[in-house]
């Protein structure tokens, strides 16, 4: 574990910061940034490798998310625990269920396909209507789950009777979780309300922000990448162009004069 954390700080954090600098400075994708920084060289292959790595990591986590989805479904429906009271039979049943969940043919495949479909639907909605709206629901829900795990951990065998009494008293006073979310969805307020008998210390606060980095300049570069022939055809057929960001739904209008200026700029470079 310590070796993993050390690798994250020594290798992961510098690489991540480097990607941030390249992305915000070049205002393009990984391949485009390297081509701009070192035109005519093969450094764009490094950017392509980063995109490929992200793609492979995404595939891996889609499978893991499918396993998690199937596990939640079996837990909710009771399929993991529908066995005889014998401890040995329960252990064998659980091991068999987990083996089928991880190494089966159709169930993991269907669960992964469902996760992929859900992600596609969310991304199609964009940042505000998709990612941000869902996160406004899932982030408080994640906090509630973590709060529940903390409470269960406090009440495990070995906990003092005074601790258990405090937890039970706080939960009774807090009321239903839906009421907490409705009255004040702020996580800190919920935590203090649900564990009012404990001395809580907030160690750190981090703001969460969803922001799209699209800009008119970036969309203009996308149009320029089409080449003078495609731009001239666009001028002849449409007279102007409207580009819409698929993440934040921002629309940028480029007039006939804008497109003609792009064509002239490309022709000068040829």
N, C-alpha and C positions, 0 to 999 in steps of 0.2 A: 504494500500500500504506500509506504513512504517513497519507494522507488518510483511508483507511478506519479505521485504528487510532484516529486523532484523533476521528472521528465516533462510534466505539464508546464512547470514554471521555467525550466531551462530551454525547452524546445517549443512547446505549444504557444506560450504567451508571446515570445518574439515573432513567431510566424504569423500569429493572429494580428498583431500590431502592424507588421509589414503589409499584410493584406489590406488592412484598413487604410494605410497611407497610400498604397498603390490605387485602391479603388476610388478613394475620395480625390486624390490628386489627378488621376487619369480620367476619372468619370466615365469609365468604360468597363467591360468585362475583363477577366484575367488575360485572355489572349490579346485583346485590343490594347490593354495597357502595356504589355511587353513589346508589342509591335510598335507602339508609339515611342517608348523609351529607347528601343534599340532596333530601328528600322533596318530591314535587310538581313537580320541575324536570325538564328534559330531559337532565341530565348522565348518565343511564343509557345514553344513546346512545354516549358515549365508551367506556364499558365494553363495550357490544355491539361497537363497532369493534375493540377489543382482541381480543375472542373471534374475530371474523371474520378479523382479521389472523393470529392463531395458526392458524386453520383453513386459510387459504391457504398459510401457510408449511409446515404439515404436508403438504399436498397436493404442494407443490414438492419437499420432501425425500423423500416417498414415491417420486416419479418418479426422483429421483437415486439413491435406494437400489435401485430396480429396475435402473437402468443398471449400478450397481456389482455387483449380483448376477449379471447377465448377463455382465459383463466377467470376473468371477471364474470363472464356469462355462466360458467360452470359453478362459480362460487355463489352467484345470486340464485340460480336455479336449484342449488343443493346437490348437483351431480357429483361434486368432489367428496361429499360426506354421506351419501346414501348407501351406507354399508351396515353390516352387523356390528353390534357394540363391542365385539372382540377387538382388542388393540392390534393384534397381529393382522387380522383381516383388514382393519382400517388402513394400516400402514401399506399393505400390499395393494389395496385398491387405489390409494393415493399415488403410489409409485407407478402403477399401470396407467392411471389417468394422465399423469404428467408425461409419461413416455409416449402415449398416443398424441398428446397435445404438441409435443416437440418434434416427434419423428413420424407422425402419421402422414398420410398422403393427401387426403382431400380436406380435412378440417383446417390444418395450418394454411393450406393454399387458399381456401375460401376466406379465412380470417384476414390474411394478408391482402387479398383482392378487395375486401371490404374497407380496410384501412386506406388503401390507395385511392379507392373511389371517394371516400370521405374527404381526403386531403385535396383531391382534384376539385370537388364541389366547393370547398372552402376557398381555395386559391382563385377559382373562377369568380367569386364574389368580390375579390380585391382586398385591399388592406383594411379599409374602414368598415365595409359591410360584411367582410368575411373574417379575416384574422383578428382584427381588433374586437369586433362584436362577440365572437366566440370566446376570446381571451377574457373579456369582461365577465363571462359566466364561469369559465373553467378555472381561472386564477383564484377567485374566492372559494370555489369548490375544492381545489387542491389544498387551500389553507384549512378548510373544514376537515378534510381527510387527515392532514398532518396533525391537527388539533386532536382529532379522535385517536390517532395512534399514540400521541403523547399521554392522553388520559388513560388509554388501555395499559401503556407501559407503567404508569404510576400505580395501577391497581393489580399488577401481576403478583404472583406469590412471592412473599418476602417483603412486600411494602408494609409500612407501619399502619396501624389502624387509624391513627390521627390523619395520615395523608389520605387514606381512602375516604374517611369521613369528610374531609375538606373538599375532595373532588366531587363526591356525591352531592354535597350541599351546594356547591357552585353550579353544578349541572341542573339541579332542581330549580335553583333561582333563575338561571339563564333562560329556561324554557326551550321550546322547539328551535331547531336550527333555522328553519324557514323564517321564523319570527326575527331572529338575529339578522339574517340577510336583508329582510324587508326594512327593519328599523334603522340599521346602520351597517352597511356592507364593508366598512373600513376594517381591515384585518386586525389592526392593533386594538381597536375598540372591542371587537369581538373577542379577542384573546383576553383582554382585561376583564370583560364581562363574564366570560365562561370560567375563568380562573381567578375570580375576585378575591378569594381567600389566600392567594399566594402573592409573594413579593416578586413581581416581574421586572426584569431589566431588559430593555430593548438595546441590543448591541450595535445594530446597524440598520439604516434605512436607505433603500436604493430605489430611485424613481424608475418607472416602466413607461417606455414611450415607443409608439409605433409610427414610423415616419418613412415616407417614400423619398428616394433620392432622385426622382426624375426631375428634369428641368428642360427649359426650352432649348438650351445649348445641346443637351444630350439628344433630344429628339431631332434637332437639326443635323447632328452628326449621323444619325440613323438614316435620314433622307439622303445625305451626301454619299453615304456608303452604297446607295443604289446605282450611282454612276450617272454621267451626263445623259446617256440615251434614255434611261428609265425616267429621269426627271423631266426631260423634254417631252416624252410621251405623256407624262402626268399633266404637264402644262397644256398640251394640245387637247387632251381629253377632258380634264376637269377644271383647269385654270387655277386651282388652289389645292391645298391639302390640309386635312384635319387629322392630327395624330392623338390617340387616346391612350393613356397609361393604363395597363390592365390591372395595376395594383391599387392605385388611388383614384382612378377615373378622371384624372386631370386631362384637359383637352387643350392642345396648342394649335392655333390656326396659322398657317403659312400662306401668304397671299401669292398672287402671280409674280409680283416683283421679288418676293423672297426666293421663290423657286428659280427665277431667272438669274438672280445674283449667285445662287449656288452653282448653276450651270456654267456661268462665266468664270467663277473661281476654279472649277474643275478643268475647264478648257485651258486656262492659263498654266496649269500644272502639267498639262499633257505635252 
